[in-house]
Amino acid sequence: MSKVVHPYAHRLVLLRDWKSRWFATDKNYVNNLTVDVTIREFLEKRLRGFYVSTIELERAQKAIRVIIRTSRPGMVIGRSGEGATKLKIDIVKALKRAKLDTTDEVKLEIVEVTNPEADAKIVAFMIAEGLEKRMPYRRVLKTVIEKVMQVRGIQGAKFYVGGRLGGAEISRSETIKRGSVPLQTLRADIDYAHETARLAYGGIGIKVWIYKGMIFNGAKK
């Protein structure tokens, strides 16, 4: 097993909660899991560019609640709620195309992320957006990391990009770090995300770690 462990999975139960919250018997477990994966894949593809942080799923007895956390809720909701209504219809259509059990009602909830510069997923997309606009990658990394470090409560950040940086024939990687990022400390509140910038000459992988300080039992309660 690799020594590299996903910071979110490494801190489950201790500091983090599951992104899918439901219980099922062995009879319908496979179907429910496939529905979850299908919804996530559809929304990640559909909402790319909408600055989405996380997609959480809660399953009740006869309903699936999809919670979308984004820093630009107006783009998702649309004028007078048209965007959210159409998105809900498209989710049901995607499940039907995959020939999955769609008897459960799909409920959509859109939550605003008030501090996007402190969210790893949104920061990763900000870097990807800069690279896709053909901006110099070093300038993009330095600009974004300075914005992140100015946020109150952020104690450290680390960015990694790898691929054909600047259109070079041979792929290479670049890492930039500010402050401390204690990945081995379980009580360290570290937000992690990865993203891919799609360019004409290939994809560039992006990884983001943001350290927000220690969380103790008293502070957690």
C-alpha positions as CSV (number, residue, x, y, z in Angstrom):
1,M,0.0,0.0,0.0
2,S,1.3,3.5,-0.9
3,K,2.3,5.8,1.9
4,V,0.4,8.6,0.2
5,V,-3.1,8.8,1.8
6,H,-5.9,11.1,0.8
7,P,-6.1,13.7,3.6
8,Y,-9.9,13.6,3.6
9,A,-10.2,9.8,3.9
10,H,-7.4,9.8,6.4
11,R,-9.4,12.1,8.7
12,L,-12.9,10.5,8.3
13,V,-14.8,10.1,11.6
14,L,-12.1,12.1,13.4
15,L,-12.6,15.5,11.6
16,R,-14.7,14.8,8.5
17,D,-18.1,13.3,7.8
18,W,-19.0,11.1,4.8
19,K,-20.0,12.8,1.6
20,S,-22.8,10.2,1.0
21,R,-25.0,9.6,4.0
22,W,-27.4,6.7,3.7
23,F,-28.0,3.1,4.8
24,A,-29.2,0.2,2.6
25,T,-29.6,-3.5,2.8
26,D,-27.6,-5.9,0.7
27,K,-30.6,-6.1,-1.7
28,N,-30.4,-2.5,-3.1
29,Y,-26.9,-1.5,-2.0
30,V,-25.3,-1.9,-5.5
31,N,-28.1,0.1,-7.1
32,N,-27.9,2.9,-4.6
33,L,-24.1,3.1,-4.9
34,T,-24.3,3.2,-8.8
35,V,-27.0,6.0,-8.5
36,D,-24.6,8.0,-6.3
37,V,-21.6,7.6,-8.7
38,T,-23.8,8.4,-11.7
39,I,-25.1,11.6,-10.1
40,R,-21.6,12.7,-9.0
41,E,-20.1,12.1,-12.4
42,F,-23.0,13.9,-14.2
43,L,-22.8,17.0,-11.9
44,E,-19.0,17.2,-12.0
45,K,-19.1,17.3,-15.8
46,R,-22.2,19.6,-16.0
47,L,-21.1,22.1,-13.3
48,R,-17.5,22.5,-14.4
49,G,-16.8,26.2,-14.3
50,F,-19.5,26.9,-11.7
51,Y,-16.9,26.9,-8.8
52,V,-18.4,23.9,-7.1
53,S,-16.7,22.9,-3.8
54,T,-18.4,19.6,-2.8
55,I,-21.4,17.4,-3.9
56,E,-23.1,15.7,-0.9
57,L,-25.8,13.1,-1.1
58,E,-28.4,12.2,1.6
59,R,-30.8,9.3,1.0
60,A,-34.1,9.2,2.8
61,Q,-36.7,6.5,2.5
62,K,-38.1,7.7,-0.9
63,A,-36.0,10.7,-1.7
64,I,-32.4,11.6,-2.7
65,R,-31.2,15.0,-1.4
66,V,-28.3,16.4,-3.5
67,I,-26.4,19.2,-1.7
68,I,-24.3,21.4,-4.0
69,R,-21.8,23.7,-2.3
70,T,-20.7,26.5,-4.6
71,S,-19.3,30.0,-4.3
72,R,-21.5,31.2,-7.2
73,P,-25.0,29.9,-6.4
74,G,-26.7,32.4,-8.7
75,M,-25.1,30.6,-11.7
76,V,-26.5,27.2,-10.7
77,I,-29.9,28.5,-9.6
78,G,-30.4,30.7,-12.7
79,R,-33.0,33.4,-13.2
80,S,-36.1,32.8,-11.0
81,G,-34.8,29.2,-10.3
82,E,-34.9,27.9,-13.9
83,G,-31.4,26.6,-13.8
84,A,-32.0,24.5,-10.6
85,T,-35.3,23.1,-12.0
86,K,-33.6,22.1,-15.3
87,L,-30.7,20.6,-13.5
88,K,-33.0,18.4,-11.4
89,I,-34.8,17.2,-14.6
90,D,-31.4,16.4,-16.2
91,I,-30.3,14.4,-13.2
92,V,-33.4,12.2,-13.5
93,K,-32.8,11.8,-17.3
94,A,-29.2,10.8,-16.7
95,L,-30.3,8.1,-14.2
96,K,-32.9,6.8,-16.8
97,R,-30.2,6.7,-19.5
98,A,-28.1,4.6,-17.2
99,K,-31.2,2.3,-16.7
100,L,-31.1,2.7,-12.9
101,D,-33.9,2.6,-10.4
102,T,-35.3,6.1,-10.4
103,T,-38.4,5.7,-8.1
104,D,-36.8,8.0,-5.5
105,E,-37.5,11.7,-5.7
106,V,-34.5,13.9,-6.4
107,K,-34.3,17.1,-4.2
108,L,-31.8,19.8,-4.9
109,E,-30.2,22.1,-2.3
110,I,-27.7,24.8,-3.3
111,V,-25.5,26.1,-0.5
112,E,-23.2,29.2,-0.9
113,V,-19.5,28.9,0.1
114,T,-18.8,32.2,1.8
115,N,-15.0,31.9,1.7
116,P,-13.9,30.4,-1.7
117,E,-10.2,31.2,-1.2
118,A,-10.1,28.8,1.8
119,D,-11.7,25.9,-0.2
120,A,-9.2,23.6,-1.9
121,K,-11.6,22.5,-4.7
122,I,-12.4,26.0,-5.7
123,V,-8.8,27.1,-5.5
124,A,-7.8,24.1,-7.7
125,F,-10.3,25.3,-10.3
126,M,-9.0,28.8,-10.1
127,I,-5.5,27.5,-11.0
128,A,-7.0,25.4,-13.8
129,E,-8.9,28.4,-15.2
130,G,-5.7,30.5,-15.2
131,L,-3.8,27.7,-17.0
132,E,-6.5,27.2,-19.6
133,K,-6.3,31.0,-20.4
134,R,-2.7,30.4,-21.3
135,M,-1.3,32.5,-18.5
136,P,2.2,31.6,-17.3
137,Y,1.9,28.8,-14.7
138,R,4.4,30.3,-12.2
139,R,2.5,33.6,-12.2
140,V,-0.8,31.8,-11.7
141,L,0.5,29.7,-8.8
142,K,2.1,32.7,-7.0
143,T,-1.0,34.9,-7.5
144,V,-3.4,32.3,-6.2
145,I,-1.3,31.2,-3.2
146,E,-0.9,34.8,-2.1
147,K,-4.7,35.2,-2.2
148,V,-5.1,32.0,-0.1
149,M,-2.5,33.1,2.5
150,Q,-4.3,36.4,3.0
151,V,-7.4,34.6,4.2
152,R,-7.8,34.7,8.0
153,G,-7.2,31.3,9.7
154,I,-5.1,29.8,6.9
155,Q,-1.7,28.6,8.3
156,G,-0.2,27.0,5.2
157,A,-0.8,26.0,1.6
158,K,0.9,23.8,-1.0
159,F,0.2,23.6,-4.7
160,Y,1.5,21.1,-7.2
161,V,1.1,21.2,-11.0
162,G,2.5,18.5,-13.4
163,G,2.4,17.9,-17.1
164,R,3.5,19.8,-20.3
165,L,3.9,23.1,-18.4
166,G,4.2,26.0,-20.8
167,G,3.7,23.6,-23.8
168,A,7.1,21.9,-23.3
169,E,7.7,18.6,-25.1
170,I,8.8,16.8,-21.9
171,S,6.4,16.9,-18.9
172,R,7.7,18.3,-15.7
173,S,6.3,19.4,-12.3
174,E,6.3,22.5,-10.2
175,T,5.5,22.8,-6.5
176,I,5.0,26.0,-4.5
177,K,4.5,26.1,-0.7
178,R,3.8,28.7,2.0
179,G,3.6,28.1,5.7
180,S,3.3,24.6,7.2
181,V,1.3,21.7,5.9
182,P,1.5,18.8,8.5
183,L,0.1,15.9,6.5
184,Q,1.0,13.3,9.1
185,T,-0.9,15.0,12.0
186,L,-4.4,13.6,12.2
187,R,-5.9,16.5,14.1
188,A,-4.6,19.0,11.4
189,D,-7.5,20.4,9.4
190,I,-6.2,20.0,5.9
191,D,-8.4,20.5,2.9
192,Y,-7.3,18.7,-0.3
193,A,-8.5,18.6,-3.9
194,H,-7.2,17.8,-7.3
195,E,-8.3,19.1,-10.7
196,T,-7.2,18.8,-14.4
197,A,-6.6,21.7,-16.7
198,R,-7.6,20.8,-20.3
199,L,-5.2,22.4,-22.8
200,A,-4.7,21.9,-26.5
201,Y,-1.4,20.1,-25.9
202,G,-2.6,17.8,-23.1
203,G,-3.9,17.8,-19.5
204,I,-2.1,19.4,-16.6
205,G,-2.7,17.8,-13.2
206,I,-3.3,20.1,-10.2
207,K,-3.2,19.3,-6.5
208,V,-4.0,21.7,-3.7
209,W,-3.4,21.3,0.1
210,I,-4.7,24.0,2.5
211,Y,-3.9,23.9,6.2
212,K,-6.5,25.6,8.5
213,G,-4.9,24.8,11.9
214,M,-5.4,22.1,14.5
215,I,-8.8,20.8,15.7
216,F,-9.1,19.4,19.2
217,N,-12.0,17.6,20.8
218,G,-13.2,20.7,22.7
219,A,-13.1,22.9,19.5
220,K,-14.9,20.2,17.5
221,K,-17.8,20.0,19.9
